[in-house]
Amino acid sequence: GQHLSISDIYALLNRVNGVSDVVSVDLILKTGNGYSGTYLNFNKQTSPDGRFIRCPKNVIFEIKFLVINWM
């Protein structure tokens, strides 16, 4: 039931050696084989300032298979 802080994700990525600045973070909900079958509307759960995603009761967020796109 803990909210997912998008600000913390930016801060964590900016601390990675060799990273000068993170300009965009995209969170993608995956469902189906190997993932939960539960759907969550990220847009509806995102705070007005865009800093965190509210976690509904009895839900756990898990970040799997992080993909980093370098420009």
C-alpha positions, 0 to 999 in steps of 0.5 A: 500500500505504499505510493510510488514516488516518481521523484525518487525514481528520478533521484535514484537514476540521477545518482547512477555513475555517468548519468548527468540528467534524467529528463523523462521516466515512463512507467508502463503497466504490463499485464498477462503472462508473467505479470499480474492480471490486475489493471491500474489506471496510472493517469487516474492514480497520479498526483496532480503535481505528477510526483507520485502514483497513489497506491490503492488499498491491497495493492503492491507496486513492483518494478520489473525488467527496467529498460533504460533508453540512452539518447 
